[in-house]
């Protein structure tokens, strides 16, 4: 599997929207991108993205809250019992959607893994699952990933498309991914915590 490289980034930014300015940290590996209601791209509406890399070469992450209805065992039979629940393939993003990316928390030193950030590593799905599974605390499989060219994400932040907030591996392996957009916002300081109840369609409010 080809791994799209990217790396370090920018500066503190401010998002101006109808609800006022929201200060946030700069994007960095291990942090979350939370789509604002201004983001109209259907690939990313109401998504939460876990950033894996961010630097002058671009940005890479995975969408956390798009679980599919496809069991991992349907496409990767040997790995079904090794992944964390829900044991389905997650839609990681629009880049290389036919490729599978596995992320996990594993004991260090195993072959076929590369640590990315905060103890999270990429896992070679062509590796021996009988070796990986016993040392894996949590695993998740994503179809595709999200990627931004150099400078693209900074531009989108300036346009008010995303908020950057702290993240943890617990977000990456959440057992309740479908409610993550509201859950992540709810734990932020004001005013973001108030926006957790923002309706998907304000005309229906």
PEFENQUI-V594847 format. One record per helix or strand of 2 or more residues. SS is the DSSP state (H for helix, E for strand). FROM is the first residue (numbers start at 0). LEN is the number of residues. Records with the same first field share a line. If there is no record, write none. Layout:
BEGIN
SS=FROM-LEN / FROM-LEN
END
This chain:
BEGIN
E=12-3 / 21-3 / 31-4 / 47-8 / 57-6 / 66-5 / 87-4 / 94-12 / 112-5 / 119-4 / 135-13 / 161-4
H=71-4 / 76-3 / 128-7 / 151-7 / 168-4 / 176-10 / 191-6 / 201-3
END
